[in-house]
Amino acid sequence: MKYVIVIPDGGADLPIDELDGRTPFEAAATPNLDALARAGRVGTCATTPPGFGAGSDVCTMSLLGYDPKQYHTGRAPLEAAALGIEPGDEAWISRVNLVTVGTDGDDDGMMLDHAGGAISDAEARTLLADLDKHWRREAPELMNAVSLHPGVSYRNIMVDASGRAYEGVATTPPHEIPNEPWREHLPAGEVEAAGALARLIELSGPFLAGHPINQSRAQRGERPANLAWIWGQGTRPSLPNFEQRFGLRGAMLTSVDLLRGIANLIGWDLIDCPGLTSYHDTDYAGQGAATIAALRDYDVVCCHVEAPDEASHQADHETKVASLEAIDRAIMGPLIAHLHEYGNPEVDPRAQGWRVLVMPDHYTLCETRKHDATPVPFAMGGAWVRSVVEHALTERDGAASDVHIDPGHELMEYFLFSGVKGPRPRGR
């Protein structure tokens, strides 16, 4: 059997007035997803366990079959794994976002953009390198045994092997405080460790605001990446190998380090696909073609698309709808057509067969620009996947169905093996 997982990140939403009271899934023209859902099963999955925030780290871990209560140590360690960073077991790893904050007028002191105006990789790398030097000049005692590592665009990693412990420190994702006063959300808790992070954040502001890269961005009418926001700290996690658990070899296509890190940790290969970005300018067709090609070599291929989430964080419902339509047109259409080549073992015992799961990891609300922990809708189709009631892949139809997976990490077992006839792969 061949399996494909398509994740339209943050695709779920609440009804939007500008869409005539529909959600983006309801408003988008998605004939391929509609056909898959009608022929298969639709339900909901609780990807955010009680006590956790609805972040992609937690929700994707659930979606891929790993219980966050058992395996989650923080968001940043997952991204560090994607960058090949191997800190010691006692080191603490944090995410460093280059963000945009207001510096005058009504926006003064507000968190305006968690993504630093979609800053380019080259600009972000220069800013991070110069910020590292600035922090070492101004606060050398805080930077002892601390290293910075550039990621993709605004996303970066900090490793602290100084011995400071951050268990008692509470940090806030910047995408959860849009248009809110950022100083009210500085790291809090254990005094020494929280104070160290807060001071580094405060020191970054004047330096980054005056940096030539940001001055040039402002002159071009682009948002400056004028603050370094530290959050998502944790220690290195250990996740059991996916193939050893399920007997299936997997691969991941994504533009996001977080997903690449999770893939690394569960033993999946990473498929390089030029042209992928986190935004609506990504190469949807290229990602669809690469997903199809990867099926030659892998049992499970995960195709993750970040664009709907980033559109939501910008309160851009039109781009969110357009991104869902592009996923349907450029990824789902060619993919489903190709999968039919694997045949239907329900009627031909010699056929290899296939299954597809399409599911956002979490809700991201255009109205608030934040994530939401409501159980997400999913559509699942392929061999031995049937329902007596036809539904579409929408939030309302998911809630009205009779399939509700809670806890969410149990969905993977259901997707891979429910109703499958014949022997299961070795490793089960």
C-alpha positions as CSV (number, residue, x, y, z in Angstrom):
1,M,0.0,0.0,0.0
2,K,1.1,3.5,-0.8
3,Y,0.2,6.3,1.7
4,V,0.2,10.1,1.2
5,I,-0.4,12.7,3.9
6,V,-1.2,16.2,2.8
7,I,-1.0,19.0,5.5
8,P,-2.5,22.4,4.5
9,D,-1.0,24.0,7.6
10,G,-3.5,26.1,9.5
11,G,-6.1,25.5,6.9
12,A,-9.0,25.2,9.3
13,D,-10.8,28.4,10.4
14,L,-14.1,29.9,11.6
15,P,-16.7,31.4,9.4
16,I,-15.6,34.8,8.0
17,D,-18.0,37.6,7.3
18,E,-16.2,38.7,4.1
19,L,-16.7,35.1,2.8
20,D,-20.4,35.3,3.3
21,G,-20.2,33.5,6.6
22,R,-18.2,30.6,5.1
23,T,-14.8,29.3,6.2
24,P,-11.9,29.3,3.7
25,F,-12.4,25.5,3.2
26,E,-16.1,26.1,2.4
27,A,-15.4,29.1,0.1
28,A,-12.5,27.5,-1.9
29,A,-13.2,25.7,-5.1
30,T,-11.6,22.3,-4.4
31,P,-13.2,19.7,-6.7
32,N,-10.4,17.1,-6.1
33,L,-10.7,17.3,-2.3
34,D,-14.5,17.2,-2.6
35,A,-14.4,14.0,-4.7
36,L,-11.9,12.4,-2.2
37,A,-14.0,13.3,0.8
38,R,-17.3,12.1,-0.8
39,A,-15.7,8.7,-1.7
40,G,-14.0,8.3,1.6
41,R,-14.4,9.3,5.2
42,V,-14.5,12.7,6.9
43,G,-14.0,13.3,10.6
44,T,-12.2,15.4,13.2
45,C,-9.0,14.9,15.1
46,A,-8.0,16.5,18.4
47,T,-4.4,17.3,17.7
48,T,-3.9,19.5,20.7
49,P,-3.8,17.6,24.0
50,P,-5.1,19.2,27.2
51,G,-2.5,21.5,28.7
52,F,-0.7,22.2,25.4
53,G,-0.9,25.2,23.0
54,A,-2.1,24.6,19.5
55,G,1.3,25.0,17.9
56,S,2.5,23.1,14.8
57,D,5.1,21.4,17.0
58,V,2.5,19.8,19.2
59,C,-0.2,19.3,16.5
60,T,2.1,17.8,13.8
61,M,3.6,15.5,16.3
62,S,0.1,14.3,17.1
63,L,-0.8,14.0,13.4
64,L,2.2,11.8,12.7
65,G,1.3,9.4,15.6
66,Y,3.4,10.6,18.5
67,D,1.9,11.6,21.8
68,P,3.1,15.1,22.8
69,K,2.5,14.3,26.4
70,Q,5.2,11.6,26.1
71,Y,7.6,13.1,23.5
72,H,7.3,16.9,23.4
73,T,10.1,18.8,25.1
74,G,9.7,22.2,23.3
75,R,9.4,23.6,19.8
76,A,12.9,24.8,19.2
77,P,14.6,21.4,19.7
78,L,12.5,20.0,16.8
79,E,13.8,22.8,14.5
80,A,17.3,22.3,15.7
81,A,17.1,18.7,14.6
82,A,16.4,19.9,11.0
83,L,19.5,22.1,11.0
84,G,21.8,19.2,12.1
85,I,22.5,20.9,15.5
86,E,23.4,18.3,18.1
87,P,23.6,20.0,21.5
88,G,24.4,18.1,24.7
89,D,21.6,16.6,26.6
90,E,21.7,19.4,29.2
91,A,21.7,22.2,26.7
92,W,18.6,24.3,26.2
93,I,17.5,25.2,22.7
94,S,15.3,28.2,21.9
95,R,13.7,29.7,18.8
96,V,14.7,33.2,17.8
97,N,12.3,35.0,15.6
98,L,13.3,38.2,13.8
99,V,10.0,40.1,14.2
100,T,8.5,43.5,13.4
101,V,7.4,45.7,16.3
102,G,6.0,49.2,16.2
103,T,8.3,52.0,17.1
104,D,6.0,55.1,16.7
105,G,2.4,56.3,16.5
106,D,-0.5,54.0,17.5
107,D,1.7,50.9,16.8
108,D,4.5,51.9,19.2
109,G,5.4,48.8,21.3
110,M,3.1,46.5,19.5
111,M,3.9,43.1,17.9
112,L,3.1,43.7,14.3
113,D,4.6,40.7,12.4
114,H,6.0,37.5,13.8
115,A,7.7,36.9,10.4
116,G,9.7,40.1,10.2
117,G,8.0,41.2,6.9
118,A,8.9,37.8,5.3
119,I,12.5,38.7,5.4
120,S,14.8,36.9,3.0
121,D,17.2,34.2,4.1
122,A,20.3,36.3,3.1
123,E,19.0,39.4,5.0
124,A,18.2,37.3,8.1
125,R,21.6,35.6,8.1
126,T,23.4,38.9,8.1
127,L,21.2,40.3,10.8
128,L,21.6,37.3,13.0
129,A,25.4,37.3,12.6
130,D,25.7,41.0,13.5
131,L,23.2,40.6,16.4
132,D,25.4,37.8,17.8
133,K,28.4,40.2,17.8
134,H,26.2,42.9,19.4
135,W,25.0,40.7,22.2
136,R,28.5,39.5,22.9
137,R,29.7,43.1,23.2
138,E,26.8,44.3,25.3
139,A,26.1,41.2,27.5
140,P,29.2,38.9,27.4
141,E,28.1,37.2,30.6
142,L,24.8,36.1,29.0
143,M,26.5,34.8,25.8
144,N,29.0,32.5,27.5
145,A,28.5,29.0,26.0
146,V,25.6,30.4,23.8
147,S,25.5,30.0,20.0
148,L,23.1,31.3,17.3
149,H,22.2,29.2,14.2
150,P,20.4,30.7,11.2
151,G,17.4,28.8,9.9
152,V,14.9,29.8,7.1
153,S,13.9,33.4,6.8
154,Y,12.9,34.8,10.2
155,R,13.3,31.5,12.0
156,N,16.5,31.0,13.9
157,I,17.9,28.8,16.8
158,M,19.8,29.7,20.0
159,V,21.6,27.0,22.0
160,D,22.5,27.7,25.6
161,A,25.0,25.3,27.2
162,S,25.9,27.7,30.0
163,G,24.1,25.7,32.7
164,R,21.1,28.1,33.0
165,A,18.0,26.0,33.4
166,Y,14.7,27.2,31.8
167,E,12.2,24.7,33.2
168,G,10.5,27.5,35.1
169,V,10.4,30.0,32.3
170,A,7.3,30.8,30.4
171,T,7.7,32.2,26.9
172,T,5.1,33.3,24.3
173,P,5.0,32.5,20.6
174,P,5.1,35.9,18.7
175,H,2.3,34.7,16.4
176,E,0.0,34.4,19.4
177,I,0.3,38.1,20.3
178,P,-0.4,40.1,17.1
179,N,-1.1,43.8,17.7
180,E,-0.5,43.3,21.4
181,P,2.2,45.1,23.6
182,W,5.2,42.8,23.3
183,R,6.8,43.9,26.6
184,E,3.8,42.4,28.4
185,H,4.8,39.0,27.1
186,L,8.5,39.0,27.8
187,P,9.9,35.7,29.3
188,A,8.7,35.3,32.9
189,G,9.2,32.9,35.7
190,E,12.5,31.8,37.1
191,V,14.3,35.1,37.7
192,E,17.8,34.5,36.4
193,A,16.9,32.5,33.3
194,A,13.9,34.6,32.3
195,G,15.8,37.8,33.0
196,A,18.6,36.7,30.7
197,L,16.2,36.1,27.8
198,A,14.3,39.3,28.4
199,R,17.5,41.4,28.5
200,L,18.7,39.9,25.2
201,I,15.3,40.7,23.6
202,E,15.5,44.3,24.8
203,L,19.1,44.7,23.7
204,S,18.2,43.6,20.2
205,G,15.6,46.3,19.5
206,P,17.7,49.5,19.1
207,F,20.5,47.6,17.3
208,L,18.3,45.9,14.7
209,A,16.2,49.0,14.2
210,G,19.4,50.9,13.2
211,H,20.9,48.2,11.0
212,P,21.4,49.1,7.4
213,I,19.4,46.1,6.2
214,N,16.4,47.3,8.1
215,Q,16.8,50.9,7.1
216,S,16.9,49.8,3.5
217,R,13.8,47.6,4.0
218,A,12.0,50.6,5.5
219,Q,13.0,52.8,2.5
220,R,11.5,50.2,0.2
221,G,8.2,50.2,2.1
222,E,9.0,46.7,3.6
223,R,8.6,45.9,7.3
224,P,11.9,45.9,9.2
225,A,12.9,42.8,11.3
226,N,13.6,45.1,14.2
227,L,13.4,42.8,17.3
228,A,14.8,39.3,18.2
229,W,12.1,37.4,20.0
230,I,13.2,34.3,22.0
231,W,10.7,31.5,22.8
232,G,9.8,27.8,22.5
233,Q,12.7,26.5,24.6
234,G,13.4,22.9,25.4
235,T,15.9,20.1,25.5
236,R,16.8,17.5,22.9
237,P,13.9,15.0,22.5
238,S,14.0,11.3,21.6
239,L,11.3,9.9,19.4
240,P,11.0,6.2,18.4
241,N,11.6,5.4,14.7
242,F,8.5,5.5,12.5
243,E,9.5,2.5,10.4
244,Q,10.2,0.4,13.5
245,R,6.8,1.3,14.9
246,F,4.7,0.9,11.8
247,G,6.8,-1.1,9.4
248,L,6.6,1.6,6.7
249,R,9.4,3.8,5.3
250,G,8.6,7.5,5.2
251,A,9.7,10.8,3.6
252,M,8.8,14.5,4.1
253,L,8.5,17.5,1.7
254,T,8.3,20.9,3.5
255,S,9.7,24.4,3.5
256,V,9.6,24.6,7.3
257,D,12.5,23.5,9.6
258,L,10.0,22.4,12.3
259,L,8.6,19.7,10.0
260,R,12.1,18.8,8.8
261,G,13.2,18.3,12.4
262,I,10.3,16.1,13.3
263,A,11.0,14.0,10.1
264,N,14.7,13.7,11.1
265,L,13.8,12.6,14.6
266,I,11.4,9.8,13.5
267,G,13.7,8.5,10.8
268,W,12.1,9.9,7.7
269,D,14.1,11.1,4.7
270,L,13.8,14.7,3.5
271,I,12.9,15.3,-0.1
272,D,14.5,18.4,-1.7
273,C,12.1,20.4,-3.8
274,P,13.4,23.7,-5.2
275,G,10.9,26.5,-5.2
276,L,9.2,25.8,-1.9
277,T,8.5,28.8,0.3
278,S,6.3,29.3,3.3
279,Y,4.0,31.7,1.4
280,H,1.6,31.7,-1.5
281,D,4.5,32.2,-4.0
282,T,5.6,28.6,-3.3
283,D,5.9,26.1,-6.2
284,Y,2.7,24.1,-5.6
285,A,3.1,22.2,-8.9
286,G,6.7,21.3,-8.2
287,Q,5.7,20.0,-4.7
288,G,3.0,17.9,-6.2
289,A,5.3,16.4,-8.8
290,A,8.0,15.7,-6.1
291,T,5.4,14.0,-3.9
292,I,4.4,11.7,-6.8
293,A,8.0,11.0,-7.6
294,A,8.8,10.1,-4.0
295,L,6.2,7.4,-4.0
296,R,8.5,5.2,-6.1
297,D,10.9,4.9,-3.1
298,Y,8.7,5.3,0.0
299,D,5.7,3.8,1.6
300,V,4.5,7.0,3.2
301,V,5.1,10.5,1.8
302,C,4.1,13.6,3.7
303,C,3.4,16.8,1.7
304,H,3.3,19.8,4.0
305,V,2.2,23.2,2.7
306,E,2.8,26.3,5.0
307,A,1.0,28.9,2.9
308,P,-2.5,28.8,4.4
309,D,-1.1,29.3,7.9
310,E,1.0,32.3,6.9
311,A,-2.0,33.8,5.2
312,S,-4.0,33.4,8.3
313,H,-1.4,35.1,10.5
314,Q,-1.6,38.1,8.1
315,A,-5.4,38.1,8.4
316,D,-5.5,37.6,4.6
317,H,-8.5,35.4,3.9
318,E,-8.3,35.9,0.2
319,T,-4.8,34.4,0.0
320,K,-5.8,31.6,2.3
321,V,-8.7,30.6,0.0
322,A,-6.3,30.9,-3.0
323,S,-3.7,28.7,-1.3
324,L,-6.3,26.0,-0.6
325,E,-7.4,26.1,-4.2
326,A,-3.8,25.9,-5.4
327,I,-3.2,22.8,-3.2
328,D,-6.3,21.2,-4.7
329,R,-5.4,22.1,-8.3
330,A,-1.6,21.6,-8.4
331,I,-1.1,18.9,-5.7
332,M,-4.3,16.9,-5.1
333,G,-5.4,16.7,-8.8
334,P,-2.2,15.2,-10.2
335,L,-1.6,13.1,-7.0
336,I,-5.0,11.4,-7.0
337,A,-4.7,10.7,-10.7
338,H,-1.3,9.1,-10.2
339,L,-2.5,7.0,-7.1
340,H,-5.1,5.2,-9.2
341,E,-2.2,3.6,-11.0
342,Y,-1.6,1.5,-7.8
343,G,-5.0,-0.1,-8.3
344,N,-7.7,-1.1,-6.0
345,P,-7.1,-4.3,-3.9
346,E,-10.8,-4.4,-3.0
347,V,-11.4,-5.7,-6.5
348,D,-8.0,-6.9,-7.6
349,P,-6.1,-8.8,-4.9
350,R,-2.9,-8.3,-6.9
351,A,-3.1,-4.5,-6.7
352,Q,-0.9,-2.6,-4.3
353,G,-3.5,0.0,-3.3
354,W,-3.3,3.5,-1.8
355,R,-4.6,5.8,0.8
356,V,-4.6,9.6,1.2
357,L,-5.1,11.7,4.4
358,V,-5.7,15.4,4.0
359,M,-5.7,17.4,7.3
360,P,-4.6,20.7,8.7
361,D,-2.5,20.4,11.8
362,H,-4.6,23.1,13.6
363,Y,-7.0,26.0,13.1
364,T,-5.4,29.3,12.4
365,L,-8.0,32.1,12.5
366,C,-7.9,35.0,10.1
367,E,-10.0,37.0,12.5
368,T,-7.5,36.8,15.4
369,R,-4.3,35.8,13.4
370,K,-3.8,33.1,16.1
371,H,-3.9,29.3,16.3
372,D,-6.9,27.6,17.9
373,A,-7.1,24.2,19.6
374,T,-10.5,23.1,18.1
375,P,-10.3,19.6,16.7
376,V,-9.5,19.8,13.0
377,P,-11.4,18.2,10.1
378,F,-9.8,15.5,8.0
379,A,-10.6,13.6,4.8
380,M,-9.3,10.1,4.2
381,G,-9.7,8.1,1.0
382,G,-8.5,5.1,-0.8
383,A,-8.6,1.3,-0.3
384,W,-11.2,0.1,2.2
385,V,-12.1,3.6,3.2
386,R,-15.9,4.2,2.9
387,S,-18.7,6.0,4.6
388,V,-22.4,5.7,4.2
389,V,-22.9,9.4,4.5
390,E,-21.1,11.8,2.0
391,H,-19.3,14.7,3.5
392,A,-17.0,17.5,2.3
393,L,-13.7,18.4,3.9
394,T,-15.0,21.3,5.9
395,E,-15.1,22.2,9.5
396,R,-18.9,21.8,9.7
397,D,-19.0,18.5,7.9
398,G,-16.1,17.2,10.0
399,A,-18.0,18.0,13.2
400,A,-21.2,16.4,11.9
401,S,-19.5,13.1,11.0
402,D,-19.3,10.0,13.1
403,V,-15.5,9.8,13.2
404,H,-13.8,11.7,16.0
405,I,-10.2,10.8,16.9
406,D,-9.2,11.8,20.4
407,P,-6.4,11.7,21.4
408,G,-5.1,12.8,18.1
409,H,-1.9,10.7,18.0
410,E,-4.2,7.6,17.5
411,L,-5.2,8.9,14.0
412,M,-2.0,7.5,12.4
413,E,-2.8,3.9,13.3
414,Y,-6.4,4.4,12.0
415,F,-5.2,5.9,8.8
416,L,-2.6,3.2,8.1
417,F,-4.4,0.1,9.1
418,S,-8.1,0.5,9.8
419,G,-10.0,-2.0,7.6
420,V,-6.9,-3.1,5.7
421,K,-7.2,-6.7,4.4
422,G,-4.2,-9.0,4.4
423,P,-1.0,-9.0,6.5
424,R,0.3,-5.8,8.0
425,P,3.9,-4.6,7.4
426,R,6.6,-6.0,9.5
427,G,7.4,-3.9,12.6
428,R,3.9,-3.9,13.9
